[in-house]
Amino acid sequence: MSDQHESRWSLVHTGNRVFLAVLAGVLIACLCGGTDLPVGTQFVILLVVGGVTYALVTLLHRTRR
């Protein structure tokens, strides 16, 4: 078994996956900001999109091993 050095920019690192999830959530929340949705709803959308993004990236990473 060979140890390959993973790039620090890869999604192997949990911090990178969290950053991607937050970025996706903020992007979607900003797009919803142009609508008449209440701030609470926008915050819930941010959390849901961030959580789903993190879960998908983590699952995809684990299935590639």
GROMACS elastic network, one bead per residue, 0.5 to 0.9 nm:
[ bonds ]
;  ai    aj funct       b0    kb
    5     8     6  0.89821   500
    6     9     6  0.82821   500
    6    10     6  0.68606   500
    6    12     6  0.74673   500
    6    13     6  0.89742   500
    7    10     6  0.53192   500
    7    11     6  0.87623   500
    7    12     6  0.83874   500
    8    11     6  0.82969   500
    8    12     6  0.81567   500
    8    13     6  0.72297   500
    8    16     6  0.84689   500
    9    12     6  0.83091   500
    9    13     6  0.79243   500
    9    16     6  0.69901   500
   10    13     6  0.66152   500
   10    16     6  0.71302   500
   10    17     6  0.86969   500
   11    14     6  0.70417   500
   11    15     6  0.83190   500
   11    16     6  0.56567   500
   11    17     6  0.56286   500
   11    20     6  0.88135   500
   11    57     6  0.76584   500
   11    58     6  0.81816   500
   11    61     6  0.73412   500
   12    15     6  0.87876   500
   12    16     6  0.76032   500
   12    17     6  0.77417   500
   12    58     6  0.85589   500
   12    61     6  0.71679   500
   13    16     6  0.54846   500
   13    17     6  0.66926   500
   13    18     6  0.89415   500
   14    17     6  0.51076   500
   14    18     6  0.61914   500
   14    19     6  0.85511   500
   14    58     6  0.85832   500
   15    18     6  0.50709   500
   15    19     6  0.60481   500
   15    20     6  0.85797   500
   16    20     6  0.61298   500
   16    21     6  0.85676   500
   17    20     6  0.51117   500
   17    21     6  0.61745   500
   17    22     6  0.86558   500
   17    53     6  0.84326   500
   17    54     6  0.60168   500
   17    57     6  0.68480   500
   17    58     6  0.73889   500
   18    21     6  0.50542   500
   18    22     6  0.61446   500
   18    23     6  0.84773   500
   18    50     6  0.81165   500
   18    51     6  0.89544   500
   18    53     6  0.88068   500
   18    54     6  0.63130   500
   19    22     6  0.51882   500
   19    23     6  0.60232   500
   19    24     6  0.85637   500
   19    54     6  0.89251   500
   20    23     6  0.50502   500
   20    24     6  0.61129   500
   20    25     6  0.85582   500
   20    50     6  0.80763   500
   20    53     6  0.76115   500
   20    54     6  0.74414   500
   20    57     6  0.88644   500
   21    24     6  0.51705   500
   21    25     6  0.61445   500
   21    26     6  0.86024   500
   21    49     6  0.73783   500
   21    51     6  0.67176   500
   21    52     6  0.78359   500
   21    53     6  0.51275   500
   21    54     6  0.51329   500
   21    55     6  0.87817   500
   21    57     6  0.85821   500
   22    25     6  0.50277   500
   22    26     6  0.60396   500
   22    27     6  0.84697   500
   22    46     6  0.78034   500
   22    47     6  0.82440   500
   22    49     6  0.83528   500
   22    50     6  0.53185   500
   22    51     6  0.84574   500
   22    53     6  0.85158   500
   22    54     6  0.85214   500
   23    26     6  0.51794   500
   23    27     6  0.60855   500
   23    28     6  0.86658   500
   23    50     6  0.76882   500
   24    27     6  0.51213   500
   24    28     6  0.62596   500
   24    29     6  0.85313   500
   24    46     6  0.80572   500
   24    49     6  0.67986   500
   24    50     6  0.61592   500
   24    53     6  0.72071   500
   25    28     6  0.52897   500
   25    29     6  0.60284   500
   25    30     6  0.85248   500
   25    43     6  0.89852   500
   25    45     6  0.72503   500
   25    47     6  0.65420   500
   25    48     6  0.75508   500
   25    51     6  0.83014   500
   25    53     6  0.81380   500
   26    30     6  0.59749   500
   26    31     6  0.85127   500
   26    46     6  0.59512   500
   26    47     6  0.89570   500
   26    49     6  0.86629   500
   26    50     6  0.80903   500
   27    30     6  0.51596   500
   27    31     6  0.62911   500
   27    32     6  0.86889   500
   27    46     6  0.83265   500
   28    31     6  0.50197   500
   28    32     6  0.62047   500
   28    33     6  0.85645   500
   28    42     6  0.87398   500
   28    45     6  0.76187   500
   28    46     6  0.67883   500
   28    49     6  0.75064   500
   29    33     6  0.60813   500
   29    42     6  0.56012   500
   29    43     6  0.71272   500
   29    44     6  0.89333   500
   29    45     6  0.64339   500
   29    46     6  0.54240   500
   29    49     6  0.87672   500
   30    34     6  0.72261   500
   30    42     6  0.83883   500
   30    46     6  0.89896   500
   31    34     6  0.60181   500
   31    35     6  0.78529   500
   32    35     6  0.53853   500
   32    36     6  0.80976   500
   32    37     6  0.71109   500
   32    42     6  0.66314   500
   32    45     6  0.85871   500
   33    36     6  0.73725   500
   33    37     6  0.71834   500
   33    38     6  0.87895   500
   33    39     6  0.82040   500
   33    42     6  0.71936   500
   34    37     6  0.83481   500
   35    38     6  0.87825   500
   37    40     6  0.82369   500
   37    41     6  0.63427   500
   37    42     6  0.66259   500
   38    41     6  0.53794   500
   38    42     6  0.64645   500
   38    43     6  0.88502   500
   39    42     6  0.50088   500
   39    43     6  0.61942   500
   39    44     6  0.86838   500
   40    43     6  0.50842   500
   40    44     6  0.62962   500
   40    45     6  0.86673   500
   41    44     6  0.50636   500
   41    45     6  0.61986   500
   41    46     6  0.86420   500
   42    45     6  0.50063   500
   42    46     6  0.62173   500
   42    47     6  0.87530   500
   43    47     6  0.63334   500
   43    48     6  0.86717   500
   44    47     6  0.51082   500
   44    48     6  0.61184   500
   44    49     6  0.85392   500
   45    48     6  0.51119   500
   45    49     6  0.59677   500
   45    50     6  0.82786   500
   46    49     6  0.53828   500
   46    50     6  0.59540   500
   46    51     6  0.84611   500
   47    50     6  0.51162   500
   47    51     6  0.59638   500
   47    52     6  0.85077   500
   48    51     6  0.51203   500
   48    52     6  0.60579   500
   48    53     6  0.84264   500
   49    52     6  0.51946   500
   49    53     6  0.59687   500
   49    54     6  0.85143   500
   50    53     6  0.51483   500
   50    54     6  0.61291   500
   50    55     6  0.85812   500
   51    54     6  0.51827   500
   51    55     6  0.61221   500
   51    56     6  0.85903   500
   52    55     6  0.50906   500
   52    56     6  0.60719   500
   52    57     6  0.85544   500
   53    56     6  0.52218   500
   53    57     6  0.61203   500
   53    58     6  0.84767   500
   54    57     6  0.52916   500
   54    58     6  0.60353   500
   54    59     6  0.85172   500
   55    58     6  0.51704   500
   55    59     6  0.60408   500
   55    60     6  0.85095   500
   56    59     6  0.51210   500
   56    60     6  0.60067   500
   56    61     6  0.84390   500
   57    60     6  0.51347   500
   57    61     6  0.60349   500
   57    62     6  0.86314   500
   58    61     6  0.51051   500
   58    62     6  0.62349   500
   58    63     6  0.87192   500
   59    62     6  0.51958   500
   59    63     6  0.62356   500
   59    64     6  0.87725   500
   60    63     6  0.52549   500
   60    64     6  0.63881   500
   61    64     6  0.53922   500
   61    65     6  0.69806   500
   62    65     6  0.56265   500
